[in-house]
Amino acid sequence: MGGDVILTQEQVDYLKSSLKKSDSTARTGTSLFARFWPNRTVFFTINPNLPDQARVTNAIAHWESQTNITFVQRTNQANYIEFIDDSGCYSYVGMIGGRQVISLGALCSTGNAIHKIGHAIGLFHEQSRADRDDFIIVNFNNIQSGAEYQFQTYLVQGQQGFEIDAFDFGSVMLYGSYAFSQNGLATITRLDGSTFTGQRNGLSAGDIETYNYMYNRPFFTLDLENLRSNGGPTWYEDIYDVVLKAYTDASMTTPLNATVPWRVSVKETTSGSNYPTPLVENHVITLQPGINSLKIGEESHYEEYIGGTENYVIDVDWTMGNYIVSRP
């Protein structure tokens, strides 16, 4: 799949069932298809028959220099990657469990190894983003017969996935403009028709951002604090402060000690008897380094009675939106 991805039977079964229905659970950052390596640790071994093993060690060194993932030589761990010499370059996506391979054929460079490790960690191709048509044009008439599937978005393929920030033309996970061309013409261009090269030098800022989204994303919650109640003969109002809090763990016990800013989207909804259509406002909140708790607004409930009859109600509710990760 995608020219360099191989599937487990479970993934094939999942794709077959997903293609029969619309999957709207994108932007979760997790799925049956992409599994994360626990504790950001990848166990690996290099098959002794693999030529030019420096391609592997240099690619691993690059990943470790740009992210906080760690690669450890396997001893007896059950889940691990084996780098092998096979025809072509290919990898599974995410940790599949047990032995999984990354193939580095004779024409695969260190940059290709960086790309394949990206798949094994859980990254899809950049041109598979659900929003890619806002940034690129895919010319299906120029694509080799049988390779069209490799240019479909993950949603069209029936997969779960996510995308963050703008399309990254510098991503090591992006195909070049002439990939799988059947006639020498571009298969992918920018919206203005210009072409580009798919680089294989190393991780871009966007690649690192995507990795951080998966492996270093804080856990956010909205707390209601500081209740104030007002009232009179015919009305009452409860008001809370809405406080955004960030933690390092899903149990929400360890406050985040961030060294880079994090952006989070939240939704404010005003509804009630005098709001036939609720007023929805989306906000993007930035937590600066060193900040793990921030008042972002107020949540309130207001009711008024005239002659013993409820006149109107106003509710203001805040809910979490999608996470948006800022670039380091």
N, C-alpha and C positions, 0 to 999 in steps of 0.2 A: 504494500500500500504506500502511495506517495513516492514510489521509486526506491525507497531504502528502509521501509518499515515492514517487519514480519509480525504476524498475529498468533496469539495462542488460540486454542480451540474455544476457550471461554469467550475471548474477544470476538471471534468469528460468530459464535452463537448470539452474542449480545448485539452485534451489528445487524445480523439477519433479523432479529426481533425488532430492533430499533427502527430499521428502514420501513417497517410496516406502520409506524405511527410517528407523529410529530413529537420531538423531544425538546421541550422548552426550558430545560433545566441548565442551560448554558450559563457561563460566568460564575460557576461555583468554584472553579479551581481544583475540584476533585471529581473523580468519576470512576466507574468500573474499569475504564480504559487506561487511566494514568494513575499509577500508585507511587507514592512517595517512599523514599528510602528512610527507614527509621533513624532518628538521631543524626540525620544528614550524613550518614556513613555508608559508603559503597564498598563492599568487599569485591575483590577482583583477582583474577589470575591471568597470566599471559601464556598462551600455548607455546611451547618451546619451538614449534615449527613455524611460528609467525616471523617472517623476515622484517628487518628494520624495526625492532621493538621500540626504538626511540620515538617513533610516531605516537605510541601509547603513552610512554612516560612523559613526553613533552606536552601532550594534550592534557594529561592528568595534572601536571604542574601548572598549566595555564588555568584550568578550572579552579584549582586550589588557591591560586594567587588572586583570582578575581571574585571568589565567593567563599563562604564558610563551609562548603561541603568537603568531606574528607574521604580519601580513597585508601583502603587498607588491604594489604596482601592477604588473601584468603588462606586460612588454615583448614578449618572444618566447618565453616559457616554454611548454613543451608541455602541461603539466598546470595547469589554472587553473579558477577559478569565474567565471562571468559572471552578474551580477545583472540580471535582465530584467523587463519588464512583460508579464505573461501573466495569464490568468484564474486566480485563486486563488493560494494559497501552497504551494509544494512545493520539494523538494530531493532530490538523491541522498543516499545514506548513504556516508560515507567518500570518499576520493579514488578515482575510477573510472578516471582516465587520460584525457588529452586535455581538451577543453572540457566542462565540466559547468555546468549552470545552477541558479540559485536564483531562483524566480519570486516576485515580491512584487506581488500584485494591489493594487487600489485600497484594499481593506479591511485590508491587512497592515500592522501597526504596527512600530515599532522592536522591541518585544518579540517579535513574530512573526519578525522578521529574526534576532534572537538565537537563537530556537528553531531556525530553518532552518539557521543556521550550525552549530548543535549537531549536526544530522543530517549535514551535509557533513563535519564533523570525525570523525564515527563514532558518534554517540550514537543509541540507539533511544529509543522512548517509554518512560517509566517504567512504564506499565501493561503493558508487554510482558515484564517480568521473569518469569523462570521460577518464582520464589517468590511471585508477587504474591498468590496466594490465601491466603497467611498474613497479608495486610495489608488486602486489599480484597475486595469482592464485585462481580462483574460481572453485571449483570442483563440477560442476552441477550434476554429477552422484551420489553425496552423499547428495544432498538436497532433503528434503521432497517434494513429489509430490504436485504441486500446489503452492509451495513457491518459485519457480525459479524466478518469477518476482521481488522478493525482493532483488535479487542479480544482477539485471541488472543495467547498468549505466543510468544516467538520459537521455543521448542522445538516448540510445536504447528504453527507455520508452517514447521518444518523448517530453521530458520536456526541458525547458530552465534552465540554471544554470551556475555555474562557479567553478573553483578550483584555488587555489593559493598555491605556494610553494610546497614542497614535500609532499607525502602521510604521514599522521600523524597516526602512530600506537598507539599513546597515546591519541587519541581523544576520548572524552566521547560519540561521535556520531558513533563510530565504533563497528560493531558486533564482537564477539569473534569467534575463529576458528571453533567452533562446533555448531554455531547457526543453528537451523533448520536442523540438521543432521538426516537422516533417518536410518543410520546404525552404528552410533557411530564413524564414520570417519570424518575427518576435511572437512568442507565446504569451508573454506578460509585458505590459508597459505601464508607465505612469498614466494618469488620466489625460495628460496632454500629449500622449503618444510617444514620449521619449523613453529610451531604453536604459537599463541599468545592469550592473554586474552583481551576481551573488557572491559576496566575499567569503573566503574561508581562512581569514587571518586570525580571527579570535572573536571572543564574545563582545557584543556591542553593549552600550549602556542599557538598551532595551532588553537584551537577553538577560542581563544581570537583574534588571527590574522584574522580569517574569520569574526568574529563579527565586528572588526574594519574596515575590507574591505567594509562591507555593511553599517555600521552606522557612521563611522568616516572618510571615505575616503575623502581626499582633492580633489579639482577640479584643473586640470592642463591645461595649455595652452602654446602654443609656439608663442612668439612674435618675429617679425623682427625689429631690431633696428640698428641705426648707419649705414645708407646707405653710401657706398663709391663707386664712379663711376670713372673708368679709361677708357682711350680711345686713339686712334691714327688714322691715316689716313685710316686704313683698319680694325680696330677692336674696340670693346668696351666690358666693363665688369662692371656689377653691383654686389656688394657684401653687404650682410647684416650679422649682428650678429644674431644668433639664440639663444633666451633666453627662458629657461624653467621657468615658473612662477606657483606658487601654491597659491590657494585661499581656503577659508573655505566654499564658497557659489557658487552656479551654475551661478550666475550673474557675477562672477569674480570681485567683488568689495572689498572684505575683504581679505587682504593677510594672508596666513597661518602663525600662530605662533607655529610651530611644536616643540614638546618636544622629539620626537623619529625620527629616520631617515626614509625617505620614498624613495622607489625605483620606478622608472618609466621607461618603455621601450619606445624607440622612434626609428624611422626608417629613415635612410639616403639613398636617392636614387640618383645616378648619371646617367644621361641619355643624349642623344644627337645623332647627326648624326654619330659620331664615336664610339657610344655605341649601337651596334645592339641589344644587350641584356642589359637592365639597370643593373647597379651594385647596389645591395641592401645590406646595412650593418645595422644590428640591434644593438642598443646600450642600455645598462641598466645604467641609470643615478641615482645617489644617492644624494638626498637633505639631508644634515645633519641638526640636530636640530638648530633652529634659522635662517635657510636659506630659503627664499621663492622665490629667483630669482637667476638664475645661467646661465651664457653663456655656451652653450654646443657645439657650432660649428658655422659654417658659411654656408649661403645659397647664391649661386651665379648663374649668367647667363653670358655666354661668347659667343660672336659671332665674326667670322673673315671673311672678304671679300677679295677676290683676283680677280682683273679684273672685279669688279662689281658683282661678283657671290659669294654667300655665300659658304664658304669653310667648316666650321663645327660649330656646336653649342654644348655647354655643359651646362646642367642644373643640379644643385644640390638642391634637395628638402628635407626638413625634415618634418615628420608627426608624430603624436602621435601613439604609439603602445598600447598594453594592459597595464593596471596598474599592478604593482607588489608591494605588500605591504611587508615591512620588519617587522620582529618580533620586538616587543618593547624591 
